[in-house]
Amino acid sequence: MVAANPGKQNSQGDGIEDLRKLAQALAGQERYEEALPVYEALLAADRPGVQTQEALARCLERLGRWGEAVARYRLVLDVDPDRPDTLAALGLCMVRLDTPLAAVTAFDRCLRLNPAHVGALLGKATCLRLTGDAAGAEKMYREAILVQPEIESALEALIGAPAKPFEPKPPKGASEVAELENIIANAILAEDYITAARHCRALLELEPDYYEAWFNLGVFEQSNSNLEAAAEAFLGAARLQPLNVEPLQALAQAYHLLGDLKAAESSYQAALSIDADSVHLLWNLGLVLEQRKDLEGAAQKYSRIVKSDPDRGEAWFRLGFLRLRLDELEGAVVALRRARDLRATTLESNYNLGVAYWRLGRVSQASECFHSALSMQPGFMPAHRGLAAAALLAADYSLARGLLRELTERGDTSAEVLFNLAVLEHRENRFHSAIEFYKQALKIDPDLTDASAGLALAQSMLSARRYN
């Protein structure tokens, strides 16, 4: 009997795993053309490869190759017919192939497995609109809103009356449309977006349901810094193609630039209900949620990104930073170390990793991180403050005092430095100066609860000394 060669087997397994990681990374970066041949190589080496087959189908879908994507999704469902996400994706491709009745069948199968699948609810609503069943479509939209209330404002806009800011004039023929398109093309070449926008509006007077004209008008108005007009135009495009992620994403970005964070979140959520794995959508929604102070929601979005693309260092950093703010310290350490290893925002990664270690009481590791940050930018005061705080935690009071003195000589009068000076003075029973430092720290940061507690204790100890 010939013995198996475990080294060769491991090499082949490692090769497949390397291909899988490469394919996932390319898809995560939305480089779908490059990901396709890698997934095809994986299928050849890893049959039946249901997960790989589905990932290949998603690449084809994102490239607009709907027919090929449908064929791949059907291969997946032949092996495992009870996959709600696959059925919803199949239905969306069928909508884009202009076969709404076949799409409804796929959406219905999905909803039998998962009645709360937002993508299938929205997809079925669109099919019902296309086949003239407005009441049925609205019912589906309402069900989607019940499942995911965040998308309500976006859907309210989409299911309203079609946007027609101009009274349509009788068509003047294809020649006038072609002439306007030619003027717009020349304006784009000259980077004259004001002229392009004006003629786009004229084109929409002739062709109110011209999707590309609505979308391009949004692009031109955004280039002209007319953000409200851009949002209105992108909304017009989204109403015409409600299952197209492109206008929803552009609409969300316009709302974000306008500072309407609630509308931006709703539009991004609506887009993600159609394309749940889009890294760009998840990233932008994460940033919006951070601005809306929904730190847990933002962290969930960044976590989905790094699961899809483990080498996306910026997402690891945002995830670690938010975990730190949420007091998930061990999780913060994992994410920030990964961000540092990927050389993403290395200075900030080292500093925040040091803070996480410090809050965990791991002084030597905290100090190492702060020193690393200072080696990159010697004048980085937050890292100097971190070293002083680490020295205090390690009870190295002489080092702490020296570091704090250096900071004050450089003009650092932050609440953190003043508080740590107060702690040192308090420890050495110099209550008058400790009280003064506590008060200064609280004047800068009234919510510094440790300073409030320290001040009360120092005042009581000073009173006790006087009484004695």
N, C-alpha and C positions, 0 to 999 in steps of 0.2 A: 504494500500500500504506500502510495506517495503522500508524504506529509504536505499539508497546505502551507503556503508561504504567507504568514501573518503580516510580514513587512509589506508585501505587495498589496494585500487587501487594505491595509491601513492607508497606503499611498493612494489607492483608488478612492477610498472613502474620503480622504483629505481633499483629493482633487474635486470630488463632487461638492463637498462642503464649501470649498473655495469658489466654485462656480456659483453656488447658491448665494453666497455672500455678495459676490460681484453683481449678480442679477438684481438682488434686493437693493444694493446701493445705487445702481444705475436707475432703477425704477423710482427709488426714493428721491433721487435728484431730477426726476421727470425726464430722463434721457431714454425715452422709450425705444427709439430706433436702435440704440446700442444695446438695450436690454433684450430685445427680441431674439437675436441669435444665441445669446447666452442661455435664455430659457429653453430654446429649441435643443441646444446641446444637452441641457439637463434632462429634458424629456427622453432623449435618445439613451441617456445613461441611467435613468431612474424611473422606468415605467413601473406601475401605471401613472404615478406622479400626478395625482389629482390636484394637490396644492400648486404644483408647478404649472399644470394645464390651466388652472384658473388665473394664475398670475400672468401667464402669456395672453390669455383672453383679455385681461384688463389692459395690458399694454396695447393690444390691437384696438380696443375700444377708445383709449385715449388718443390714439393716432387717427381716429375717425374711420377705421376699417371695420365698419359695423358688421358686414356680412361674415367676414372671417371670425370676428369675435363671437357672433352667434353660433357658428359651427363649433368653436372651442368650448363655449359654455354648455352646449348640448352634450359634448363628450364628457364633461364633468358630471352633468346630471344623469348620464347613462350609468355612471358608476355609483353616484350617491344622489338620488332624486330629491332628498329632503334637505336641501341647502337654501334657506330663504334668501341670503344675500346673492347667491348665484342666480336664482330665479328673478330677483329684482333687476339685476344687471342685464340678464337676458331680455327682460321686458323693455328696459330703457333702450337697448340696441334696436329692438324691433320698432319702437316708436320712431327712432331716427331713420329707420328704413321705410317709414311710412306704411307700416302694417299694424295699425292700432288694435284691430280685433285679435290678432295673434298675441300682441303685447298684453292685452287684458287677461288672456288665458294664463300667461306667465305670472302676472301680478296677482291674480286670484289664487293660484297655487301657492305663491309666497305668503299671502295674507291668511290662508288656511293654516299654514305652519306658524306664522307670527303675525297676529292681527294688528300689532302695534308697529309694523315696519313702515317708517315714515317714507322712505324712498318708493316703496310699492304703492302707498296711499297717494303720493303726489303723482306718480307715474300713471296710475289708473285714472286719477282726476283729469290729467292731460288728455288721455285717450277718450274719456267721456266728452270732454270739450270738443275734441276733433270730430267726434261722431254726432255732435249736436245735442248731447244730453247735458245741458247747463246745470240743471237741478242736481243731477247725480254727481257732477263734477264738484259742485259747491259742497255737497255732503262729504265727499272724500277729503276736500281741503279742511273742512271743520274737524273731521276725525284726526287728520294729521296734526292740527293745532292742539287738540286735546292731548295727544301723545307728547308733543314737543312745543310747549307754549312760546319758546323763544323765537319761533319763526313766524309768529302771528302777524307782526307788522309788515314783513316782506310779502306774505301771502295775501294780506288785505289789499296791498297795492296791486299784486298780480291778478287777482280775480275781479278787480274792478273793471269799469268800462275801458275799452282800448284807448290808449293815450292818443289824442288827435288835436294838438294845439292849434292847427289851422283847419279852416273849412275846406274840405277837398274840392278842388276845381276839376272841371271835366278834363279827362286825359287829353293831352295835346299830341300824343303819338310817341312812338319809340325814338324818333329822331331827336326830340327835345330832351328826353331822358338821357340819351347817349351824349348829347351836347353838354348837359350839366355834369355828367360823370367825367367827361374829358376835362372840363374846367376844374373840377375837384382834384383830378389826378395831377394836373399841372400845378395847382396851388400847393399840393403836398410836396411836389418836387422842389418848389420854391420856398418851402417851409412857411407859407402864408396861410396859417390856420384860421385867421379871421375870414378870409375869402372862402376857404374850404367850408367853414361852418355855415356861412351865409348861403352858399349854393347847395349845401346838404339840406338846409331847410326848404329851399325852393324845390329840391328833388322830392322831399317828403310831401309837399303840396300836391305833386303829381302822383306819387306812389306812397300813400300813407302806411302801407303794410310792408315796406321795404326794410327788412331786418338790417342789412349791412349799412344802410343810410342812417338808421337810428344809432347803431353802435358807433359808426365812424363820427357821427355828430358828437356823441359823448366824448370820444377821444379828442376831437378838435377843441371842444369847449373846455375840457380839462387842461389842454395845452395853453389855452387862452386865459386860464385861471378863473373861468366862469364855472365854479364847482356846482352850484345849484342847477344850472342849465345842463351840465354834464350828467348829474344824477337823474334829471328828468329824461334825458335822452337814453341813458342806459336802462332806465325803467321801461321806456317804450320798447327797447330791444328785448328785454326780459319778458314782457307781456306777449310778444310775438313768438318767442321760443322759450317757454317756461322750464323746459328740461335741459336747456343749454347752460352749462356752468359759467361760460365766458361772460355774459352780460351781468349775471348775479355777482360774480367776483368783482367786476369793474364797478358795479353799483355800490357794493360794500366798501371798496376803496375810496370812492367819491364821498360816501357818507363819513368815512373815517377822517378824511382830510377836512371835511366840514365840521368835525367835532361832534357829530351826531352818533355817539357810540352805541346807543341802543339800536338804532336803525342799522348800523354797520354790523353789529352782532347778529341781528335777525337775518340779514342778507347772507352773511357768511354761513350761518347755520342752515339756511335754505340750500345754499350751494353744496354744503357737505352732506346734506340728505340725499343728494344726487351722486356726488363723488366723494365717498366717505374716506378715501385713502389719500386725498391730495395733500401733500406736504405743505405746499404754499398756502392753501386754505387753512390748514391747522395752525400754521405758524402765525398768519395774520390774525386769525381769530384769537389765538393765545395772547397776542399783543393787545388786542382790544379788551379782552377780559382782564388783563393786568390793569389797564387804565380804568376799568370799571370796578376795580378792587375785588374782583372775583378770583382770588389767588388759587383756590382749589380747582376751579374750572380751567384756568390757564395751565396749571400744572398737569392736569389730565390731558390737555391737548399736546403739550410738549412731550409727555410720556408716550403718547401714540406715535409722535414723530420718531423718537429714538427707537421705538419698537420696530417701526418700518425701516428706518435707516440708522443703524447703530453707530455710524461714523459721522453723524451730523453734530459736530462739536458745539455749535451755537445753541442748539436745542438742549443739549446736556447742561450747558451753563445756565440757561434760563430755568430749567427744571431744578437744578441744584440751588440756585438763588431763591426760588420760590419755596422749596422745601425748607430752606434755612429760615425764611420768614414765617413759615407755618409751624416751626419748631419740630420738624421731622428731621432730626439732626443726623441720624445714621443714613437715611436716604439722601440727605444733602451731601454727605461725605462721598457716597458712591457716585453720585451724578457729577460733582465738582472734580473728583479725581479723574473721571472719564473725560470731562471737558479739558482738563489740564493735559492729560495724555495725548489728546487730539490737537493740542496747541491752539485751542479756541479761547480767545480773550484771556491769554495766559496770566497776565498781571492780575486781573480781577478774579480769575479762577483760584490762583494761589491765595489771594487775600481772603476771599469768602470761605475757602477751605480752611484757612487758619482760624477764622471766626467760629466755624462749625466745630473744629477740634477744641478750641478754647472753651466753648460752651459745654462740650462733653467732658471737660477737665483733663484733656490729653495735652498737657502743656508743652512737652518737647516737640510734638508734631505740629502744634500751633505755631511755636516759635520758628520752626524750620520753614513753614509756609510763609510767614511774614518776612523772614530773611530772604527767601526766594523772590518775593515780590519786590523787596528793596534792591536786590541785585539787578532787577530789570529797570527800576526807576528809583534811584536813591532818594529823591525828594518826596516820595509818596507818603504823605502824612498818615493816612489811615493805617498803613502797615506799622509805622512807628508807634502809633497809639496801641495797636495790637500787641506789639512787643512789650510795651509798658504794662498792659493788662495781664499778659501772660506772666510777667515777672511778679506782679502782685499775687496772682493765683498760686505761683510757686513759692511765695513767701520770701522772695529775693528783694527785700525792700530797698536795699542800697541801689541795686540795678534799676529798679522801678523809679526811684527818685531821680536818678541821673537821666534816664530816658525822658521823664516828664519835664525835667529842667530844660533839656534840649528842645523839646517841643514848645515850651513857653517862650524860650529865647528866640525861636523862629516865628513867634507871633501866633501860635496855635492857642486860641482861647475857646475851644469847643467844649460842649457840655461834658463829653467823655473825659477829657483831660482834667477839667476842673473837678469832676466827681472823684477821679482817682487821686488827685492831690488832697481832696478832703479826706478820703479814706486813709491816706498815709498820715496826715496830721491827726486824725481821730485816733489812729492806732497808737500814736506817741503821746496821747493825752493833751494835745495842743488844741483844746476845744474852741477857743476863740477863732483861730484861723480856719479850723475845720468847718465851723458854722458859716464863716464868710464864703468859703469855697462851695459848700453845699448850696447856699443861696444864689451864688453866681451861676452855678450849673442849672438850678431850677428856673432862673430867669430866662436862660436860653432854651431849656426844654422842660416846661412845666409838668410833662407827663413822665418824667424820670422818677419812677416810684422808689427805687433804691435810694435816690438822693433825698426824697421826702422822709423816708424812714430813718436814714442816717442823720438828717438834720434834727428830727425829733429826739433821737437818742442822745446826740451831742448836747442839745440844749438841756435835756433832763440831767445828764451827767455833770454839766457845768453848774446847774442849780444845786445839785446834791453836794458838789465840792464847796460852793459858797455857804451852804447851810451848815456843813460840818466845820 
